[in-house]
């Protein structure tokens, strides 16, 4: 992988981390401000948070592999 490709992957990981943090914030807001009335929103928000975190973790693992070797 070229240095430019590695930099692009690093930017992508940062972007995905931001997105995951935003989703986690949405979940936090649901818990803190809207429950129990908005209980029906739990599955969709939880799934979106899980998906965003998983996507970040996969990209971060690729970045770590590139950086180590």
Phi and psi restraints in degrees (range 20) as a CNS / XPLOR table:
assign (resid 1 and name C) (resid 2 and name N)
       (resid 2 and name CA) (resid 2 and name C) 1.0 -74.0 20.0 2
assign (resid 2 and name N) (resid 2 and name CA)
       (resid 2 and name C) (resid 3 and name N) 1.0 164.1 20.0 2
assign (resid 2 and name C) (resid 3 and name N)
       (resid 3 and name CA) (resid 3 and name C) 1.0 -61.9 20.0 2
assign (resid 3 and name N) (resid 3 and name CA)
       (resid 3 and name C) (resid 4 and name N) 1.0 -38.3 20.0 2
assign (resid 3 and name C) (resid 4 and name N)
       (resid 4 and name CA) (resid 4 and name C) 1.0 -65.5 20.0 2
assign (resid 4 and name N) (resid 4 and name CA)
       (resid 4 and name C) (resid 5 and name N) 1.0 -39.7 20.0 2
assign (resid 4 and name C) (resid 5 and name N)
       (resid 5 and name CA) (resid 5 and name C) 1.0 -64.4 20.0 2
assign (resid 5 and name N) (resid 5 and name CA)
       (resid 5 and name C) (resid 6 and name N) 1.0 -39.4 20.0 2
assign (resid 5 and name C) (resid 6 and name N)
       (resid 6 and name CA) (resid 6 and name C) 1.0 -64.6 20.0 2
assign (resid 6 and name N) (resid 6 and name CA)
       (resid 6 and name C) (resid 7 and name N) 1.0 -40.7 20.0 2
assign (resid 6 and name C) (resid 7 and name N)
       (resid 7 and name CA) (resid 7 and name C) 1.0 -64.3 20.0 2
assign (resid 7 and name N) (resid 7 and name CA)
       (resid 7 and name C) (resid 8 and name N) 1.0 -40.6 20.0 2
assign (resid 7 and name C) (resid 8 and name N)
       (resid 8 and name CA) (resid 8 and name C) 1.0 -63.5 20.0 2
assign (resid 8 and name N) (resid 8 and name CA)
       (resid 8 and name C) (resid 9 and name N) 1.0 -42.1 20.0 2
assign (resid 8 and name C) (resid 9 and name N)
       (resid 9 and name CA) (resid 9 and name C) 1.0 -63.4 20.0 2
assign (resid 9 and name N) (resid 9 and name CA)
       (resid 9 and name C) (resid 10 and name N) 1.0 -39.9 20.0 2
assign (resid 9 and name C) (resid 10 and name N)
       (resid 10 and name CA) (resid 10 and name C) 1.0 -62.3 20.0 2
assign (resid 10 and name N) (resid 10 and name CA)
       (resid 10 and name C) (resid 11 and name N) 1.0 -41.9 20.0 2
assign (resid 10 and name C) (resid 11 and name N)
       (resid 11 and name CA) (resid 11 and name C) 1.0 -63.3 20.0 2
assign (resid 11 and name N) (resid 11 and name CA)
       (resid 11 and name C) (resid 12 and name N) 1.0 -40.6 20.0 2
assign (resid 11 and name C) (resid 12 and name N)
       (resid 12 and name CA) (resid 12 and name C) 1.0 -63.5 20.0 2
assign (resid 12 and name N) (resid 12 and name CA)
       (resid 12 and name C) (resid 13 and name N) 1.0 -42.1 20.0 2
assign (resid 12 and name C) (resid 13 and name N)
       (resid 13 and name CA) (resid 13 and name C) 1.0 -61.9 20.0 2
assign (resid 13 and name N) (resid 13 and name CA)
       (resid 13 and name C) (resid 14 and name N) 1.0 -42.7 20.0 2
assign (resid 13 and name C) (resid 14 and name N)
       (resid 14 and name CA) (resid 14 and name C) 1.0 -63.0 20.0 2
assign (resid 14 and name N) (resid 14 and name CA)
       (resid 14 and name C) (resid 15 and name N) 1.0 -41.3 20.0 2
assign (resid 14 and name C) (resid 15 and name N)
       (resid 15 and name CA) (resid 15 and name C) 1.0 -63.7 20.0 2
assign (resid 15 and name N) (resid 15 and name CA)
       (resid 15 and name C) (resid 16 and name N) 1.0 -45.3 20.0 2
assign (resid 15 and name C) (resid 16 and name N)
       (resid 16 and name CA) (resid 16 and name C) 1.0 -65.9 20.0 2
assign (resid 16 and name N) (resid 16 and name CA)
       (resid 16 and name C) (resid 17 and name N) 1.0 -34.2 20.0 2
assign (resid 16 and name C) (resid 17 and name N)
       (resid 17 and name CA) (resid 17 and name C) 1.0 -66.1 20.0 2
assign (resid 17 and name N) (resid 17 and name CA)
       (resid 17 and name C) (resid 18 and name N) 1.0 -40.3 20.0 2
assign (resid 17 and name C) (resid 18 and name N)
       (resid 18 and name CA) (resid 18 and name C) 1.0 -62.5 20.0 2
assign (resid 18 and name N) (resid 18 and name CA)
       (resid 18 and name C) (resid 19 and name N) 1.0 -43.9 20.0 2
assign (resid 18 and name C) (resid 19 and name N)
       (resid 19 and name CA) (resid 19 and name C) 1.0 -63.1 20.0 2
assign (resid 19 and name N) (resid 19 and name CA)
       (resid 19 and name C) (resid 20 and name N) 1.0 -43.7 20.0 2
assign (resid 19 and name C) (resid 20 and name N)
       (resid 20 and name CA) (resid 20 and name C) 1.0 -61.9 20.0 2
assign (resid 20 and name N) (resid 20 and name CA)
       (resid 20 and name C) (resid 21 and name N) 1.0 -40.4 20.0 2
assign (resid 20 and name C) (resid 21 and name N)
       (resid 21 and name CA) (resid 21 and name C) 1.0 -64.9 20.0 2
assign (resid 21 and name N) (resid 21 and name CA)
       (resid 21 and name C) (resid 22 and name N) 1.0 -38.2 20.0 2
assign (resid 21 and name C) (resid 22 and name N)
       (resid 22 and name CA) (resid 22 and name C) 1.0 -63.9 20.0 2
assign (resid 22 and name N) (resid 22 and name CA)
       (resid 22 and name C) (resid 23 and name N) 1.0 -42.7 20.0 2
assign (resid 22 and name C) (resid 23 and name N)
       (resid 23 and name CA) (resid 23 and name C) 1.0 -64.3 20.0 2
assign (resid 23 and name N) (resid 23 and name CA)
       (resid 23 and name C) (resid 24 and name N) 1.0 -41.7 20.0 2
assign (resid 23 and name C) (resid 24 and name N)
       (resid 24 and name CA) (resid 24 and name C) 1.0 -62.0 20.0 2
assign (resid 24 and name N) (resid 24 and name CA)
       (resid 24 and name C) (resid 25 and name N) 1.0 -37.5 20.0 2
assign (resid 24 and name C) (resid 25 and name N)
       (resid 25 and name CA) (resid 25 and name C) 1.0 -63.2 20.0 2
assign (resid 25 and name N) (resid 25 and name CA)
       (resid 25 and name C) (resid 26 and name N) 1.0 -39.3 20.0 2
assign (resid 25 and name C) (resid 26 and name N)
       (resid 26 and name CA) (resid 26 and name C) 1.0 -63.1 20.0 2
assign (resid 26 and name N) (resid 26 and name CA)
       (resid 26 and name C) (resid 27 and name N) 1.0 -41.8 20.0 2
assign (resid 26 and name C) (resid 27 and name N)
       (resid 27 and name CA) (resid 27 and name C) 1.0 -64.3 20.0 2
assign (resid 27 and name N) (resid 27 and name CA)
       (resid 27 and name C) (resid 28 and name N) 1.0 -43.0 20.0 2
assign (resid 27 and name C) (resid 28 and name N)
       (resid 28 and name CA) (resid 28 and name C) 1.0 -60.6 20.0 2
assign (resid 28 and name N) (resid 28 and name CA)
       (resid 28 and name C) (resid 29 and name N) 1.0 -45.5 20.0 2
assign (resid 28 and name C) (resid 29 and name N)
       (resid 29 and name CA) (resid 29 and name C) 1.0 -61.8 20.0 2
assign (resid 29 and name N) (resid 29 and name CA)
       (resid 29 and name C) (resid 30 and name N) 1.0 -39.2 20.0 2
assign (resid 29 and name C) (resid 30 and name N)
       (resid 30 and name CA) (resid 30 and name C) 1.0 -59.9 20.0 2
assign (resid 30 and name N) (resid 30 and name CA)
       (resid 30 and name C) (resid 31 and name N) 1.0 -47.6 20.0 2
assign (resid 30 and name C) (resid 31 and name N)
       (resid 31 and name CA) (resid 31 and name C) 1.0 -65.6 20.0 2
assign (resid 31 and name N) (resid 31 and name CA)
       (resid 31 and name C) (resid 32 and name N) 1.0 -46.7 20.0 2
assign (resid 31 and name C) (resid 32 and name N)
       (resid 32 and name CA) (resid 32 and name C) 1.0 -74.4 20.0 2
assign (resid 32 and name N) (resid 32 and name CA)
       (resid 32 and name C) (resid 33 and name N) 1.0 -37.4 20.0 2
assign (resid 32 and name C) (resid 33 and name N)
       (resid 33 and name CA) (resid 33 and name C) 1.0 -113.0 20.0 2
assign (resid 33 and name N) (resid 33 and name CA)
       (resid 33 and name C) (resid 34 and name N) 1.0 -25.1 20.0 2
assign (resid 33 and name C) (resid 34 and name N)
       (resid 34 and name CA) (resid 34 and name C) 1.0 -117.1 20.0 2
assign (resid 34 and name N) (resid 34 and name CA)
       (resid 34 and name C) (resid 35 and name N) 1.0 -11.7 20.0 2
assign (resid 34 and name C) (resid 35 and name N)
       (resid 35 and name CA) (resid 35 and name C) 1.0 -85.2 20.0 2
assign (resid 35 and name N) (resid 35 and name CA)
       (resid 35 and name C) (resid 36 and name N) 1.0 151.0 20.0 2
assign (resid 35 and name C) (resid 36 and name N)
       (resid 36 and name CA) (resid 36 and name C) 1.0 -86.5 20.0 2
assign (resid 36 and name N) (resid 36 and name CA)
       (resid 36 and name C) (resid 37 and name N) 1.0 -8.2 20.0 2
assign (resid 36 and name C) (resid 37 and name N)
       (resid 37 and name CA) (resid 37 and name C) 1.0 -59.6 20.0 2
assign (resid 37 and name N) (resid 37 and name CA)
       (resid 37 and name C) (resid 38 and name N) 1.0 -34.7 20.0 2
assign (resid 37 and name C) (resid 38 and name N)
       (resid 38 and name CA) (resid 38 and name C) 1.0 -100.4 20.0 2
assign (resid 38 and name N) (resid 38 and name CA)
       (resid 38 and name C) (resid 39 and name N) 1.0 31.8 20.0 2
assign (resid 38 and name C) (resid 39 and name N)
       (resid 39 and name CA) (resid 39 and name C) 1.0 -55.7 20.0 2
assign (resid 39 and name N) (resid 39 and name CA)
       (resid 39 and name C) (resid 40 and name N) 1.0 -29.1 20.0 2
assign (resid 39 and name C) (resid 40 and name N)
       (resid 40 and name CA) (resid 40 and name C) 1.0 -68.3 20.0 2
assign (resid 40 and name N) (resid 40 and name CA)
       (resid 40 and name C) (resid 41 and name N) 1.0 -16.2 20.0 2
assign (resid 40 and name C) (resid 41 and name N)
       (resid 41 and name CA) (resid 41 and name C) 1.0 -83.4 20.0 2
assign (resid 41 and name N) (resid 41 and name CA)
       (resid 41 and name C) (resid 42 and name N) 1.0 -11.4 20.0 2
assign (resid 41 and name C) (resid 42 and name N)
       (resid 42 and name CA) (resid 42 and name C) 1.0 -56.7 20.0 2
assign (resid 42 and name N) (resid 42 and name CA)
       (resid 42 and name C) (resid 43 and name N) 1.0 -52.8 20.0 2
assign (resid 42 and name C) (resid 43 and name N)
       (resid 43 and name CA) (resid 43 and name C) 1.0 -58.4 20.0 2
assign (resid 43 and name N) (resid 43 and name CA)
       (resid 43 and name C) (resid 44 and name N) 1.0 -45.0 20.0 2
assign (resid 43 and name C) (resid 44 and name N)
       (resid 44 and name CA) (resid 44 and name C) 1.0 -67.5 20.0 2
assign (resid 44 and name N) (resid 44 and name CA)
       (resid 44 and name C) (resid 45 and name N) 1.0 -44.3 20.0 2
assign (resid 44 and name C) (resid 45 and name N)
       (resid 45 and name CA) (resid 45 and name C) 1.0 -69.7 20.0 2
assign (resid 45 and name N) (resid 45 and name CA)
       (resid 45 and name C) (resid 46 and name N) 1.0 -40.0 20.0 2
assign (resid 45 and name C) (resid 46 and name N)
       (resid 46 and name CA) (resid 46 and name C) 1.0 -63.6 20.0 2
assign (resid 46 and name N) (resid 46 and name CA)
       (resid 46 and name C) (resid 47 and name N) 1.0 -42.1 20.0 2
assign (resid 46 and name C) (resid 47 and name N)
       (resid 47 and name CA) (resid 47 and name C) 1.0 -64.9 20.0 2
assign (resid 47 and name N) (resid 47 and name CA)
       (resid 47 and name C) (resid 48 and name N) 1.0 -42.4 20.0 2
assign (resid 47 and name C) (resid 48 and name N)
       (resid 48 and name CA) (resid 48 and name C) 1.0 -62.5 20.0 2
assign (resid 48 and name N) (resid 48 and name CA)
       (resid 48 and name C) (resid 49 and name N) 1.0 -39.6 20.0 2
assign (resid 48 and name C) (resid 49 and name N)
       (resid 49 and name CA) (resid 49 and name C) 1.0 -65.9 20.0 2
assign (resid 49 and name N) (resid 49 and name CA)
       (resid 49 and name C) (resid 50 and name N) 1.0 -46.2 20.0 2
assign (resid 49 and name C) (resid 50 and name N)
       (resid 50 and name CA) (resid 50 and name C) 1.0 -59.0 20.0 2
assign (resid 50 and name N) (resid 50 and name CA)
       (resid 50 and name C) (resid 51 and name N) 1.0 -47.5 20.0 2
assign (resid 50 and name C) (resid 51 and name N)
       (resid 51 and name CA) (resid 51 and name C) 1.0 -61.5 20.0 2
assign (resid 51 and name N) (resid 51 and name CA)
       (resid 51 and name C) (resid 52 and name N) 1.0 -43.3 20.0 2
assign (resid 51 and name C) (resid 52 and name N)
       (resid 52 and name CA) (resid 52 and name C) 1.0 -65.0 20.0 2
assign (resid 52 and name N) (resid 52 and name CA)
       (resid 52 and name C) (resid 53 and name N) 1.0 -41.5 20.0 2
assign (resid 52 and name C) (resid 53 and name N)
       (resid 53 and name CA) (resid 53 and name C) 1.0 -67.6 20.0 2
assign (resid 53 and name N) (resid 53 and name CA)
       (resid 53 and name C) (resid 54 and name N) 1.0 -39.4 20.0 2
assign (resid 53 and name C) (resid 54 and name N)
       (resid 54 and name CA) (resid 54 and name C) 1.0 -65.3 20.0 2
assign (resid 54 and name N) (resid 54 and name CA)
       (resid 54 and name C) (resid 55 and name N) 1.0 -42.8 20.0 2
assign (resid 54 and name C) (resid 55 and name N)
       (resid 55 and name CA) (resid 55 and name C) 1.0 -60.9 20.0 2
assign (resid 55 and name N) (resid 55 and name CA)
       (resid 55 and name C) (resid 56 and name N) 1.0 -43.6 20.0 2
assign (resid 55 and name C) (resid 56 and name N)
       (resid 56 and name CA) (resid 56 and name C) 1.0 -61.8 20.0 2
assign (resid 56 and name N) (resid 56 and name CA)
       (resid 56 and name C) (resid 57 and name N) 1.0 -45.9 20.0 2
assign (resid 56 and name C) (resid 57 and name N)
       (resid 57 and name CA) (resid 57 and name C) 1.0 -61.3 20.0 2
assign (resid 57 and name N) (resid 57 and name CA)
       (resid 57 and name C) (resid 58 and name N) 1.0 -40.3 20.0 2
assign (resid 57 and name C) (resid 58 and name N)
       (resid 58 and name CA) (resid 58 and name C) 1.0 -65.8 20.0 2
assign (resid 58 and name N) (resid 58 and name CA)
       (resid 58 and name C) (resid 59 and name N) 1.0 -44.9 20.0 2
assign (resid 58 and name C) (resid 59 and name N)
       (resid 59 and name CA) (resid 59 and name C) 1.0 -65.9 20.0 2
assign (resid 59 and name N) (resid 59 and name CA)
       (resid 59 and name C) (resid 60 and name N) 1.0 -39.6 20.0 2
assign (resid 59 and name C) (resid 60 and name N)
       (resid 60 and name CA) (resid 60 and name C) 1.0 -64.9 20.0 2
assign (resid 60 and name N) (resid 60 and name CA)
       (resid 60 and name C) (resid 61 and name N) 1.0 -37.0 20.0 2
assign (resid 60 and name C) (resid 61 and name N)
       (resid 61 and name CA) (resid 61 and name C) 1.0 -63.8 20.0 2
assign (resid 61 and name N) (resid 61 and name CA)
       (resid 61 and name C) (resid 62 and name N) 1.0 -40.9 20.0 2
assign (resid 61 and name C) (resid 62 and name N)
       (resid 62 and name CA) (resid 62 and name C) 1.0 -63.2 20.0 2
assign (resid 62 and name N) (resid 62 and name CA)
       (resid 62 and name C) (resid 63 and name N) 1.0 -42.9 20.0 2
assign (resid 62 and name C) (resid 63 and name N)
       (resid 63 and name CA) (resid 63 and name C) 1.0 -62.8 20.0 2
assign (resid 63 and name N) (resid 63 and name CA)
       (resid 63 and name C) (resid 64 and name N) 1.0 -43.9 20.0 2
assign (resid 63 and name C) (resid 64 and name N)
       (resid 64 and name CA) (resid 64 and name C) 1.0 -59.9 20.0 2
assign (resid 64 and name N) (resid 64 and name CA)
       (resid 64 and name C) (resid 65 and name N) 1.0 -42.6 20.0 2
assign (resid 64 and name C) (resid 65 and name N)
       (resid 65 and name CA) (resid 65 and name C) 1.0 -62.6 20.0 2
assign (resid 65 and name N) (resid 65 and name CA)
       (resid 65 and name C) (resid 66 and name N) 1.0 -41.0 20.0 2
assign (resid 65 and name C) (resid 66 and name N)
       (resid 66 and name CA) (resid 66 and name C) 1.0 -65.7 20.0 2
assign (resid 66 and name N) (resid 66 and name CA)
       (resid 66 and name C) (resid 67 and name N) 1.0 -42.8 20.0 2
assign (resid 66 and name C) (resid 67 and name N)
       (resid 67 and name CA) (resid 67 and name C) 1.0 -68.5 20.0 2
assign (resid 67 and name N) (resid 67 and name CA)
       (resid 67 and name C) (resid 68 and name N) 1.0 -28.5 20.0 2
assign (resid 67 and name C) (resid 68 and name N)
       (resid 68 and name CA) (resid 68 and name C) 1.0 -87.2 20.0 2
assign (resid 68 and name N) (resid 68 and name CA)
       (resid 68 and name C) (resid 69 and name N) 1.0 -17.0 20.0 2
